[in-house]
Amino acid sequence: MCLAIPARIVELQADRAIVDAMGNRWKAKTTLLPDAKLGDVVLVHAGFAISLVDEEEARKTWELFAEIDNFEKTSNKVSG
Amino acid sequence: MLDRIANAQHTIDEACRAVGRRITIMEVCGTHTVSIFRSGIRSVLPDALKLLSGPGCPVCVTDQGYIDTVLELADRDDCVIATYGDMIRVPGSDGSLESRASKGNVKVVLSSEDALQLARENPDKTVVFVAVGFETTTPATAVVVREAAAEDIGNLCILSGHKLVIPAMRALLGGMNDRIDGFLCPGHVSVIIGSGAFAEIVRDFRRPCVVAGFEALQIIEGLAEICRQLAAGKAELKSVYKAVVTEKGNTAAQQIIAECFDPVDGYWRGLGKIAKSTLALKERYARFDAFRRFGLEDKPGRENRGCRCGEVLCGLIDPVECPLFGTRCTTDKPVGPCMVSSEGTCAAWFKYGRRR
């Protein structure tokens, strides 16, 4: 439940942001990260940005998610 | 990356030999539990290194008394229950939120903001937000309490079961589990509280504490660092998750938690009552407090019969040692919360194999 996902801020008005991770977009708030700017990559948990993340770290996480997604699709196929 | 994994393995093997007995490391984070199983890390570790999953899954550590209180509120006609999805299937003494779904007043939310929105949309009902989770999740609740106060949305209230991770670690080391040699500290809780928060565990109990993220490499390097310290007779605080976690943590989030909540004594599944381990709303936000509004008491509940989740959470037994595991208790028909939650230790053992 403490899982947080890195995502890029693609829209920002006051503390209301739209974030993007691997093409998935959702709403998040930046209340807990007052210095967050448009274009920043942030860690999002339960609808709130909780920290800045560097691009390299975010990329690794996105790759991991893609891998898991791929794995789950493949294993579903195998099991019918 | 393979080189670094091999190096970490080598460090762990050498340390186990040097220490000359079994090394036991506990993680206290549901996401670590799942990552460790999913990545297969256990299969490359020596038998002399024992991994335990501690009280790190928020749903699992929530006491039965709290679950029963949520169900009691769900049975009222004047309440709408807003909850994170993880809580839906947790069995209380009499059914679960899922078993009450036909009543239509249980809503799954992805964020505390959604609970506030439900309150705006249902002015004739009291929306009760089932506020569970560790420090990672607490600030989101605090923000919404402040917003409800600012907008004067009086029909939102929260049932705070928010927990603090460090008092639980102290309780374990203070006599409940003397096997723990070191802690792999939770990455996303540390984003909020800062890696420096674990210094007191190192100082007071002389146990290595290493903050790690969730990739296999980070986890195995974190374990190797703990083993290296043990072999050298040291206990230090380290972080292998510096790209995300700072020493001081998120101070804005810490401030908002402090503005809204006070640490009070609270009940945990398996660990019992722990002093100043649970967050209660401050007096100034009393009108948003479900306990005060409905005259409820935070009281301990009774475990479902035969369920040994409590001992699993303390790292005293592995899930396979519970007689219900895999027979009466499965992910399809769970008896205890550690089998319900996707981050629960029993669910991880059940799904990813019953290895060590």
Interface residues (C-beta under 8 A of the other chain):
Chain A: M1 C2 L3 A4 K29 T31 L32 L33 P34 L43 H45 A46 G47 F48 I50 S51 V53 D54 E56 E57 K60 T61 L64 I68
Chain B: C29 G30 T31 R38 G56 C57 P58 V59 Y84 D86 L110 S111 S112 E113 D114 V132 G133 F134 T136 T137 P139 A140 V143 P186 H188 V189 V191 I192 G213 F214 E215 A243 V244 V245 T246 N250 A252 A253 I256 S341 E343
